[in-house]
Amino acid sequence: RPVNDAIGGAVLQLRIFRRALGNLLLFIVIPFFSAIFLSAAGHRGSAYLTARPVLAPAIIGLWMVAVVVAEMVVGTERIYGTLALIVAAPARFSSVVAGRVLTVTVLGLLTVAEALTVARVGFGVPIHFYHPAVFVLAVAATALATAGTATALTAAFLAFRPAVGYVNTLGYPFYILAGVIMPLTFVPSWLH
């Protein structure tokens, strides 16, 4: 039953995503993020120094798409006055939200390919996967964790009306504390 609810949410989100062209803005922004991170870091030839600016825009893109959709599920339904109907429906609200968020997170995985392409074509960064299976599993685990976090945040978005403000404020602390923008060794020790 929860799987059917999640599939229904996924189908709904695909229809919404297809009709709202504003959702494609993420795919326009990510190459600019890639260019900014790669320009700031400079290519030094070290795989350690190059991996972060190449993958950071993709992780930021995954976070943005998942959390914004989680907020949009609550915010849009609240604006239209249908949130109470959806919560009271026979389908489990958490399963429907999980299906919707997971759908856009899977679509958001295109940002990984996009960031890698910008690094390779635009900056001449050699892309080598020494352990391709580990890379694919790590990207899949990151996407699942991001979708799970965004789905869990939906409960907070239900409790607070101005959820858009929380979405905007959650991004950068996440990027810093997760080590997306810079290594955690550069973060003050009291944050460890």
ZIMOFEN-V184626 format. One record per run of one state. SS is the DSSP state (a for helix, b for strand, c for the rest). FROM is the first residue (numbers start at 1). LEN is the number of residues. Records with the same first field share a line. If there is no record, write none. Layout:
# ZIMOFEN-V184626
SS->FROM-LEN ; FROM-LEN
This chain:
# ZIMOFEN-V184626
c->1-1 ; 20-1 ; 42-5 ; 81-2 ; 89-4 ; 109-1 ; 124-8 ; 160-3 ; 178-6 ; 187-2 ; 192-1
a->2-18 ; 21-21 ; 47-34 ; 83-6 ; 93-16 ; 110-14 ; 132-28 ; 163-15 ; 184-3 ; 189-3
